[in-house]
């Protein structure tokens, strides 16, 4: 038997099968969202005006010495002494003459 030499045919190229290998890494990208709170403390002064008022009383008494008067002194009013105060008798009117009473 006679063997022929082995022949090599041209290669048949099939469409390329694409395989994808995924590799990944985590990369952190800082994103800052700033916020600010202002705390305002209010101090409100409320002025309360007060007007305290006091009052006083002054009793003024005057005395006039008109000197000797001719004639007898007037008789006292019953129950009232000088200046209309009950029970007060003027000097010189009592059980005996007081100082300053001349007969």
N, CA, C and O of each residue as an XYZ file, in Angstrom:
412
protein
N       0.846     -1.105      0.000
C       0.000      0.000      0.000
C       0.899      1.174      0.000
O       2.012      1.228      0.524
N       0.345      2.017     -0.587
C       1.146      3.205     -0.773
C       0.454      4.315     -0.035
O      -0.741      4.541     -0.227
N       1.172      5.000      0.792
C       0.590      6.118      1.557
C       1.079      7.387      0.959
O       2.261      7.604      0.690
N       0.217      8.107      0.791
C       0.575      9.421      0.289
C       1.055     10.252      1.441
O       0.749     10.001      2.606
N       1.793     11.217      1.085
C       2.231     12.074      2.186
C       1.032     12.848      2.737
O       0.086     13.152      2.011
N       1.089     13.150      3.986
C       0.003     13.860      4.661
C       0.029     15.288      4.199
O       1.062     15.956      4.149
N      -1.101     15.697      3.880
C      -1.194     17.075      3.408
C      -1.712     17.947      4.532
O      -2.465     17.510      5.402
N      -1.302     19.137      4.485
C      -1.762     20.091      5.494
C      -2.605     21.112      4.754
O      -2.124     21.787      3.844
N      -3.760     21.212      5.117
C      -4.683     22.144      4.481
C      -4.529     23.521      5.132
O      -4.046     23.632      6.259
N      -4.924     24.520      4.445
C      -4.853     25.839      5.051
C      -5.794     25.918      6.269
O      -6.832     25.259      6.332
N      -5.410     26.685      7.147
C      -6.174     26.771      8.400
C      -7.500     27.477      8.151
O      -7.593     28.437      7.387
N      -8.417     27.011      8.762
C      -9.735     27.650      8.717
C      -9.806     28.559      9.994
O      -9.641     28.093     11.121
N     -10.046     29.805      9.766
C     -10.083     30.770     10.893
C     -11.545     31.046     11.204
O     -12.279     31.602     10.387
N     -11.923     30.671     12.326
C     -13.302     30.926     12.788
C     -13.382     32.355     13.323
O     -12.359     32.939     13.681
N     -14.535     32.896     13.377
C     -14.661     34.244     13.943
C     -14.133     34.255     15.383
O     -14.279     33.294     16.138
N     -13.549     35.322     15.703
C     -12.918     35.443     17.015
C     -14.005     35.462     18.090
O     -14.958     36.239     18.042
N     -13.824     34.617     19.008
C     -14.733     34.598     20.152
C     -14.169     35.604     21.140
O     -13.035     35.455     21.597
N     -14.936     36.611     21.469
C     -14.458     37.667     22.378
C     -14.853     37.315     23.798
O     -16.029     37.129     24.113
N     -13.912     37.234     24.587
C     -14.124     37.047     26.017
C     -13.691     38.315     26.726
O     -12.657     38.890     26.389
N     -14.437     38.741     27.668
C     -14.120     39.974     28.411
C     -13.938     39.607     29.864
O     -14.834     39.068     30.514
N     -12.815     39.898     30.329
C     -12.552     39.743     31.750
C     -12.697     41.123     32.410
O     -12.042     42.085     32.009
N     -13.549     41.200     33.408
C     -13.771     42.473     34.115
C     -12.943     42.488     35.383
O     -12.987     41.570     36.202
N     -12.222     43.516     35.507
C     -11.544     43.769     36.772
C     -11.991     45.158     37.219
O     -12.204     46.045     36.392
N     -12.125     45.333     38.483
C     -12.603     46.637     38.964
C     -11.869     47.007     40.246
O     -11.332     46.168     40.970
N     -11.880     48.274     40.473
C     -11.327     48.778     41.722
C     -12.254     49.890     42.205
O     -12.895     50.575     41.408
N     -12.309     50.049     43.493
C     -13.142     51.111     44.080
C     -12.284     52.340     44.331
O     -11.262     52.283     45.015
N     -12.714     53.416     43.776
C     -12.028     54.688     43.968
C     -13.020     55.616     44.660
O     -14.121     55.843     44.158
N     -12.630     56.144     45.801
C     -13.505     57.031     46.566
C     -13.254     58.463     46.132
O     -12.128     58.958     46.174
N     -14.313     59.104     45.719
C     -14.248     60.511     45.349
C     -15.053     61.270     46.411
O     -16.282     61.206     46.416
N     -14.372     61.980     47.300
C     -15.117     62.718     48.327
C     -15.902     63.888     47.716
O     -15.356     64.720     46.992
N     -17.169     63.919     48.026
C     -18.027     65.020     47.594
C     -18.559     65.656     48.884
O     -19.256     65.007     49.664
N     -18.226     66.910     49.093
C     -18.585     67.589     50.336
C     -19.792     68.476     50.077
O     -19.798     69.296     49.159
N     -20.798     68.298     50.892
C     -21.991     69.130     50.833
C     -22.044     69.925     52.144
O     -22.662     69.477     53.110
N     -21.411     71.082     52.185
C     -21.338     71.817     53.451
C     -22.684     72.424     53.834
O     -23.483     72.808     52.980
N     -22.905     72.497     55.125
C     -24.071     73.208     55.647
C     -23.628     73.925     56.910
O     -22.659     73.530     57.559
N     -24.352     74.987     57.249
C     -23.984     75.785     58.406
C     -25.252     76.221     59.114
O     -26.226     76.614     58.471
N     -25.241     76.153     60.425
C     -26.353     76.638     61.227
C     -25.842     77.754     62.107
O     -24.876     77.582     62.850
N     -26.492     78.901     62.021
C     -26.168     80.023     62.896
C     -27.229     80.097     63.973
O     -28.413     80.254     63.673
N     -26.816     79.986     65.227
C     -27.730     80.096     66.358
C     -27.662     81.520     66.868
O     -26.616     81.979     67.327
N     -28.778     82.214     66.786
C     -28.833     83.615     67.188
C     -29.592     83.694     68.510
O     -30.759     83.311     68.586
N     -28.933     84.187     69.537
C     -29.577     84.402     70.827
C     -29.992     85.858     70.911
O     -29.160     86.761     70.822
N     -31.271     86.073     71.082
C     -31.802     87.427     71.144
C     -31.990     87.827     72.602
O     -32.544     87.065     73.395
N     -31.534     89.005     72.946
C     -31.785     89.574     74.262
C     -32.594     90.834     74.046
O     -32.130     91.795     73.432
N     -33.798     90.814     74.557
C     -34.686     91.953     74.385
C     -34.872     92.619     75.737
O     -35.400     92.007     76.666
N     -34.441     93.873     75.852
C     -34.606     94.615     77.087
C     -35.960     95.301     77.050
O     -36.254     96.077     76.140
N     -36.764     95.011     78.034
C     -38.059     95.659     78.151
C     -37.968     96.645     79.303
O     -37.812     96.261     80.462
N     -38.066     97.898     78.967
C     -37.954     98.933     79.981
C     -39.324     99.182     80.586
O     -40.265     99.577     79.897
N     -39.415     98.946     81.868
C     -40.653     99.199     82.582
C     -40.452    100.477     83.384
O     -39.602    100.548     84.271
N     -41.239    101.466     83.058
C     -41.108    102.755     83.725
C     -42.073    102.821     84.893
O     -43.279    102.625     84.741
N     -41.525    103.097     86.040
C     -42.333    103.216     87.250
C     -42.243    104.650     87.733
O     -41.182    105.273     87.675
N     -43.328    105.149     88.194
C     -43.379    106.519     88.674
C     -43.924    106.524     90.097
O     -45.066    106.921     90.327
N     -43.110    106.084     91.048
C     -43.621    106.104     92.422
C     -43.854    107.546     92.862
O     -43.091    108.454     92.535
N     -44.914    107.716     93.597
C     -45.269    109.060     94.033
C     -45.571    109.016     95.523
O     -46.319    108.158     95.992
N     -45.003    109.917     96.236
C     -45.317    110.044     97.651
C     -45.906    111.429     97.862
O     -45.744    112.335     97.045
N     -46.586    111.556     98.974
C     -47.093    112.873     99.318
C     -46.953    113.046    100.816
O     -46.982    112.083    101.583
N     -46.807    114.248    101.196
C     -46.694    114.546    102.616
C     -47.628    115.697    102.942
O     -48.079    116.430    102.063
N     -47.897    115.831    104.198
C     -48.784    116.884    104.666
C     -48.025    117.739    105.660
O     -47.286    117.230    106.502
N     -48.210    119.007    105.554
C     -47.597    119.950    106.475
C     -48.718    120.739    107.130
O     -49.553    121.341    106.455
N     -48.722    120.726    108.431
C     -49.682    121.543    109.167
C     -48.931    122.751    109.691
O     -48.013    122.621    110.501
N     -49.316    123.898    109.238
C     -48.679    125.125    109.683
C     -49.565    125.793    110.721
O     -50.774    125.941    110.539
N     -48.936    126.187    111.799
C     -49.646    126.906    112.850
C     -48.921    128.224    113.044
O     -47.699    128.258    113.187
N     -49.654    129.269    113.047
C     -49.058    130.585    113.298
C     -49.584    131.130    114.612
O     -50.674    130.778    115.063
N     -48.807    131.974    115.199
C     -49.185    132.606    116.460
C     -48.859    134.079    116.336
O     -47.755    134.464    115.949
N     -49.806    134.858    116.660
C     -49.604    136.299    116.636
C     -49.853    136.843    118.033
O     -50.932    136.655    118.597
N     -48.877    137.503    118.578
C     -49.031    138.131    119.888
C     -49.364    139.593    119.640
O     -48.502    140.384    119.256
N     -50.613    139.936    119.861
C     -51.039    141.299    119.564
C     -50.865    142.224    120.766
O     -51.217    143.401    120.694
N     -50.345    141.721    121.831
C     -50.082    142.567    123.005
C     -51.315    142.731    123.876
O     -52.344    142.102    123.630
N     -51.211    143.588    124.909
C     -52.352    143.768    125.812
C     -53.548    144.419    125.113
O     -53.410    145.368    124.341
N     -54.704    143.878    125.411
C     -55.942    144.387    124.838
C     -56.785    144.927    125.998
O     -56.921    144.263    127.026
N     -57.338    146.105    125.841
C     -58.151    146.624    126.943
C     -59.424    145.810    127.149
O     -60.004    145.297    126.192
N     -59.839    145.701    128.362
C     -61.074    145.000    128.697
C     -60.819    143.574    129.134
O     -59.709    143.050    129.033
N     -61.900    142.956    129.629
C     -61.758    141.573    130.102
C     -61.637    140.597    128.932
O     -62.124    140.869    127.835
N     -60.980    139.453    129.175
C     -60.882    138.455    128.104
C     -62.252    137.861    127.798
O     -63.136    137.841    128.654
N     -62.419    137.375    126.559
C     -63.712    136.764    126.212
C     -63.899    135.438    126.940
O     -62.942    134.733    127.259
N     -65.170    135.125    127.189
C     -65.491    133.858    127.866
C     -65.308    132.698    126.896
O     -65.648    132.805    125.717
N     -64.769    131.590    127.398
C     -64.605    130.432    126.513
C     -65.935    129.832    126.110
O     -66.922    129.901    126.842
N     -65.936    129.241    124.928
C     -67.124    128.553    124.438
C     -67.214    127.221    125.173
O     -66.208    126.522    125.289
N     -68.388    126.853    125.671
C     -68.490    125.601    126.433
C     -68.089    124.397    125.589
O     -68.568    124.227    124.468
N     -67.192    123.551    126.144
C     -66.780    122.290    125.489
C     -65.662    122.454    124.486
O     -65.109    121.458    124.019
N     -65.322    123.649    124.149
C     -64.271    123.843    123.154
C     -63.242    124.814    123.682
O     -63.580    125.859    124.237
N     -62.006    124.465    123.507
C     -60.917    125.320    123.944
C     -60.412    126.132    122.770
O     -61.148    126.386    121.817
N     -59.144    126.542    122.843
C     -58.605    127.336    121.751
C     -58.562    126.564    120.447
O     -58.268    125.368    120.450
N     -58.838    127.195    119.374
C     -58.829    126.649    118.006
C     -59.802    125.498    117.847
O     -59.628    124.674    116.949
N     -60.809    125.417    118.681
C     -61.884    124.458    118.505
C     -61.578    123.032    118.923
O     -62.325    122.128    118.548
N     -60.503    122.779    119.689
C     -60.212    121.419    120.132
C     -60.927    121.159    121.446
O     -60.754    121.931    122.389
N     -61.725    120.102    121.547
C     -62.476    119.827    122.774
C     -61.514    119.520    123.935
O     -60.506    118.835    123.764
N     -61.854    120.041    125.107
C     -61.120    119.718    126.318
C     -59.846    120.503    126.524
O     -59.205    120.349    127.564
N     -59.451    121.332    125.587
C     -58.245    122.118    125.723
C     -58.657    123.513    126.165
O     -59.480    124.163    125.519
N     -58.087    123.962    127.259
C     -58.449    125.278    127.776
C     -57.289    126.218    127.561
O     -56.136    125.800    127.666
N     -57.553    127.454    127.269
C     -56.466    128.401    127.084
C     -55.760    128.677    128.409
O     -56.355    128.531    129.476
N     -54.484    129.078    128.337
C     -53.779    129.379    129.576
C     -54.492    130.487    130.359
O     -54.986    131.460    129.790
N     -54.527    130.304    131.680
C     -55.182    131.302    132.527
C     -56.631    131.005    132.807
O     -57.244    131.681    133.633
N     -57.211    130.000    132.136
C     -58.602    129.643    132.410
C     -58.610    128.261    133.034
O     -58.483    127.261    132.327
N     -58.751    128.194    134.287
C     -58.773    126.929    135.003
C     -59.162    127.208    136.435
O     -59.702    128.272    136.734
N     -58.899    126.274    137.320
C     -59.262    126.498    138.712
C     -58.546    127.713    139.303
O     -59.068    128.356    140.214
N     -57.378    128.024    138.803
C     -56.674    129.219    139.256
C     -56.008    129.866    138.052
O     -55.814    129.200    137.034
N     -55.671    131.077    138.132
C     -55.066    131.746    136.993
C     -53.723    131.136    136.630
O     -52.920    130.808    137.504
N     -53.483    130.986    135.323
C     -52.223    130.415    134.845
C     -51.213    131.505    134.583
O     -51.503    132.688    134.761
N     -50.019    131.108    134.157
C     -48.996    132.082    133.877
C     -49.420    133.015    132.748
O     -50.047    132.593    131.776
N     -49.076    134.253    132.890
C     -49.409    135.207    131.845
C     -50.776    135.830    132.001
O     -51.165    136.684    131.205
N     -51.523    135.407    133.032
C     -52.863    135.984    133.234
C     -52.759    137.056    134.293
O     -52.341    136.790    135.420
N     -53.132    138.242    133.940
C     -53.050    139.370    134.876
C     -54.441    139.765    135.311
O     -55.347    139.828    134.480
N     -54.643    140.041    136.626
C     -55.936    140.488    137.139
C     -55.900    141.948    137.368
O     -56.895    142.529    137.802
